[in-house]
Amino acid sequence: MKEKLLKLQENAYAPYSNFPVSSIVVTKDGRQYCGVNVEDASYRAGSCAERVAIFSALADGVKKGDFQEINIMTSSKRIGTPCFVCRQMLTELFEQDAIVRCFNKEGEYKEYHVSELCPYPFDGDDLK
């Protein structure tokens, strides 16, 4: 997975931050969906690699609960974790025990469950 994530970073569009990020979502039936971060000059209109991968899966018909894991690689020596907007998407679409694997550019990683990164989720039940 780390080689595929590293190669995928070449597709990131990060001319402002120079911080490419790649992500691969894996479904329970083994399908993989790729994402890279996409920036623009206003910063706010871009998207994180995690959400690009998730949105790609959704566009292909993957449903809530079909996600098994997400793998994320930053271009840093530090192992990063998803931003809070991406964590909200994980809470919304992934089961609480789904794996979130976070890599640094050397391929070292830490593994979490969604419930660890999102201990107090806001979900549809909060809207009732």
N, C-alpha and C positions, 0 to 999 in steps of 0.2 A: 504494500500500500504506500509506503513512504516514497518509493521511486516514482510511482504514478502521480502522487501529490506534488513532488518536486518538479516533474516535467510539466504538469498542469499549470504551475505558477507562471510559466512562460506566456500563457494566454491572458494573464491578468492585465487589466488596463488601470495602471496606478501611476500616471505621470506626475502627480502632485505630491503624494506621500512617498513614492518610491518604496512602498511596502506591499509587495504582492502577497496575496493569501489565496490558498486553494482549499477546496472542500470536496469530499465525495460522500454522498449519502448511499447507504446500502439498505435495500428493503429485505423483508423477511424471506422473500423468494429468491434473493441473490442478485437482483438487478442493481446496477450502480448508476448514479447520476452525478455529474460533475458540475462544479461551480468555481468561479474566480471572482475576486472583488473587481468592481467597476466603479471608477470615480468620474467626477466631472469638476469643472472649475468652481462650482458653488458648493462642492462636497456633499451637501444634503440630498441631492437627487441621485446619488450613486447607490450601490447595493453591496452588501457584504457577500463573500463567497458562500457562506453557509446558506443564506437565503436564496441565492441564485441556484444552488444545487437542489434545495427543497422545492423551489418553484418549478424547476425543470421536471422533477419527479411528479409533482401535482399535475403539470400540464400533460404528462404522459399517462395520467389516470391513477396514480398511486393515491391511496386514501389514508386518512387519519388512522393511526394504529398499524399501518403496513410497514412503517419504518423500523429497522433493526438497530442501525447505528449511523453515526456521522463522524467523519474523519476530517480534521482541519489542520492545515500546516501554515504557519507564518514564515516569513523570510527573516526571522530574528533568531538569535542564539537562545533567547528566552522562550519557554513554552507558554504560549498565550491561551486564553480561553475566549469563548464567544462573547460578544458584546451583549448588552441586555435586550436589545431589540431582537437579536437572534435567539437569545434564551427564551423570549416570549414565544417565538415560533416553535421552538423545541417543546415547550410546555403545551402548546396548542395541539401539536400533531404527533408527537412521539409519546410512547408509554413512559412512565416514570422510571422504569428500570432499563430503558434503552441506553446504549453505550455512546458516550461522547469521548472520542479519542483525539487529543490535542498534541500535535507534533511541533518541534522546532525545526529549523532548517537542516540540522544535522541528523534528523530522524529520531531523536529521543522523544519520548512521549509520556504523557500521563493519561490515565483513563478514569473517567467519571461516569456516574449515572446521571440522567437528567434530574432526578430528585436531589442530587448533591449540588448541582449548579443552580437549581431553581427550588429552594426549600419552601418558599411561600408563593406558590403559583397563583396567578390571576387567570381564571378561565371562565368558560360560559356559565358555570354555576354562580359566579359572582355577579352576573348580570340579571339574575332572577329576583 
